[in-house]
């Protein structure tokens, strides 16, 4: 069964119920434009950090700002649906900003998960997380996978 894709208001309500039931919350985020094994390993690592995993998917405009023209390859709703089907994902939401910092500050997950291309000190949102008493976790496999590189390879071979 796929995880529900909720707007921020409904997500906040769902997380309040999860917390009331004594569950811990992890948050992971990304563009997830063309899904690859690195994404799966990142999200499954994040799912191991708490009872509930929320995944924030960058909206289309923020992906364009972050990745450039021609991106995203898939729409935000398609990307969110794909992420919702991954085992270990509890909830999915789409956010419009380039950074998830505001959303993290609003949701206050127990742990904010980032990939291995970061260290606990280099995570851009670390200050927001620590300000409310959360922690940062580095999860997933070594950053050997890249959607940008995958797309370049596909274009060269196509």
N, C-alpha and C positions, 0 to 999 in steps of 0.2 A: 504494500500500500504506500502510495506517495505521501510525503510530508505535505501539510497544507502550506499554500503560498498566501501569506497574509499581508495586509497593509500594516503600517506601523502601529496604528491604534489597536487593531485586533491582536497584533502580536504582543503588545504591552499587556493586554488583558490575559492572553494565554500564558504569558510568562508569570504573571501574578498568581495564576492558578497553580503553575508548576512549582513556584517558590512556596506557596501555601502548603503544598504536598511534600515539602522538604527536599525538592530536587535542586541540584546545582545546574547552572547555565554556562555553556561555552558559546563563544561567537567567533565565526570565521567569515571572511569576505573575499570577494574577487570579481573579476570580469567574467571568467569562465566562458570565454568566447568560443573557443574550439576545445572541447573537453579532451584531456589527455591523462595518462596514468599519474603524472605528478599531481594533478588536481585531486584525483581519487585518493591518493596516499595522504595528501594534505588534509582532506576532509575526514578521512577515517582516523587519522592521528588526532584531529581536533575532537572528534566524537569520543575518543578515549579520555579526554580531559574533564568531562562532566557528565551528568545524567542526561542532559538535554543539549542538543546542538542547534543553534540558530545560524543560518547562512545568509549573509547580506550579499545580494547580487547587484553590481553596479548597473544603473540604468543606461540606456542607449547613449544619451548625450554625454554622460560622464566617461563612457568608454571611448567615444570619439575624442574627447579632450585628452584622455590619457594615452590612447594608442594611435591616434591620427586618422586620416582619411581612409575610407574603406573598411573601417571597423565601427561597430561590431559586425561580424559575419552573420550572426543570428540575432534575432530580436531579444529584448530583455525578457519577454514572456516565455519564449522558447527556452532561453538559457535557464530561467527560474524553474521551468517544468523539468528540465533534464536534471538539475541539481536536486529537486524534490524527490527524484526517483533513486537517489543514492542511499544505500544502506547506512544507517547511523545519523542521517539528517532528520531533525525533528520538525523544524520550521524553516521556511524561506521567506525573505522579504526583498523587495527591490528598493534601492535608495538612489537618489538623484545626484548627490554630491560626489566630487572626485574622491574625497576621503570619507571613511565611515566614522570619523571622530564624533560628530554630533549624535549619530545614531547610537554609538556605543555609550556616550554620556547619558542618553535618554534611557536606554535599556539596562545599563549597568550589569552586564554579565559578570559572573564570578571570574571567568577567565577569557581573555582575548587571545586567539590563536593566530599566529602568522607562520609563514613558510620559512624554510631554512636559508633563504636569501637574506634573512634578517638575523640580528641578535636581539636579546631581550632589551638591550640598551638602544638599538637603532630603530625599533618599531616606532613609526611616526605617532601612533595613538597611545603610546605607553604612558605619557604624562596624564592623559585623560583617565586611563584605566586605574593608575595608582592613586589618583585624586579621590576616587570613591572607595578605595580599598580592594580593588580587583588585582588580578595578577596577569602577567603576560606569559604565554607558553609558545615555544618554537616547536613546530611539529612537521611531520612529513619527511620525505626523502631528500637527498641532496638536490639542489636546483639544477638538474640535468635536462629538464624539459621546459619548453617554451612554446606557447602558441605562436608568437611572432616568427620564431625559427621554423616551426612546422609549416606555417603558411608560406614562408619563403621557399622551403623545399618543395611544397606542392606546386607552387607557381613555376619553379624552375623545371620540374618534371612534367608539368601539364601542358 
